Amino acid sequence: MLSLRNATPYPAALVSGWSWQREQVQTLVVKVSLQFTLDGALEPLPDPIGLVPVDQAVNEDGSGSLLAAGDLAPFKQGGECYLFGTAHPRQTGARATLTRITLEAAERPIWTKSVAVSGETHWRKTLFGLQRGEAAPMKPQPLRYEDAFGGSLQRRGRAHPANPVGRGYAPSVLDNPHPRLPAIEDPKQPLARPGQTPPVAGFGPLPASWTPRREALGTPEESAEQQGCPYPDDARPTLHNAAPLDQRFENPFQGGETLTLQGFFHAHPQPVVLELPSWHMVAALRRPDAAPTRVQPVCDTLIIDTDRRTLAWLFRCSVPLGQVETPSGELALMDLQYAFAQAEREAAHGQ
């Protein structure tokens, strides 16, 4: 098996697993983290954020939304991002706010997403049935799926497949809905009456048992179990992606993007604009019987934590081990540097 030599200050690990091509591989995973200020400065962290081995749920029994997603997947498809944080009202007494993430590259929007967050809201009985009541003044609202649309009906043994821990789920008008409406919603499709099934809104990663991650895992009984590969025949290449579908991208992150965050910071309603760095990583595969071979990890995950004001990037690359003989050698992570596009432009122009 390969050994890892990490000459950088960033956490890294070698993980044994299987590629989507059903080859046995060892995967290098590197986690790089920085802290940011509200005026857009990115700075090194005194202690880099460590790798998370597996998904960490809110509850000890593994149920509920995720406090952290596992970092050590052998592969992901394209790129993805997710956010942990809290929505804050724009001013005291406000009943709702809008949180928004925007990602741009070369001044062109790549992706934007908005989530509406409101104060406590209950159904109101009227002559025409239940109607949405007025929201109470908003308090800081942690962005967890427990307060988004979803939920379960224990007496009927049914649960929302995309969020069984939320509230508002009542697939039939005959069902008695939860008295509290979701506080975290899609601004274009809020829950207006019982029986509706609006989208599940949120920025966080999804547990593996929820839709769409559950479907990506495939059907275990259909697995051919070819030479020990655990992936069922109908598994999808996204089986290790954890972000909501609208937070996944066709390609990995290239660096140099601009990230804009709004609605996540106390007493700071203005957008926070962050110029993300471009990364330069040097890693080499060294074997006793061959010249060193350069390998190039790619950045497939961006993790945003607005409460701690940190950003973390996951870099990943895999080395096939072959089916007959496991090679020996060393995977050396020799250098990892970053630079900001603005500084590079200023240096190029002699500023």
Buried (B, 14 or more C-beta within 10 A) or exposed (E): EBEBEBEBEBBBBBBEBBBBEBBBBBBBBBBBBBBBEEEBEBEEBEEBBEBBEEBEBBEEEEEBBBBBBBBBBBBBBBBBBBBBBBBBBBEEEBBBBEBBBBBBBEEEEBBEBBBBBBBBBBBEEEEEEBEBBEBEEBEEBBBBBBBBBBBBBEEEEBBBBBBBBBBBBBBEEEBEBBEBBBBBBBBEBBBEBBBBBBBBBBBBBBBBEBBBBBBBBBEEEEBEEEEEBEBBEEBBBBBBBBBBEEBBBEEBBBBBBBBBBBBBBEEBBEBBBBBBBBBEBBBBBBBEEEEEEEBEBBBBBBBBBBBBBBBBBBBBBBBEBEEEEEBEBBBBBEEBEBBBBEEEEEEEEEE
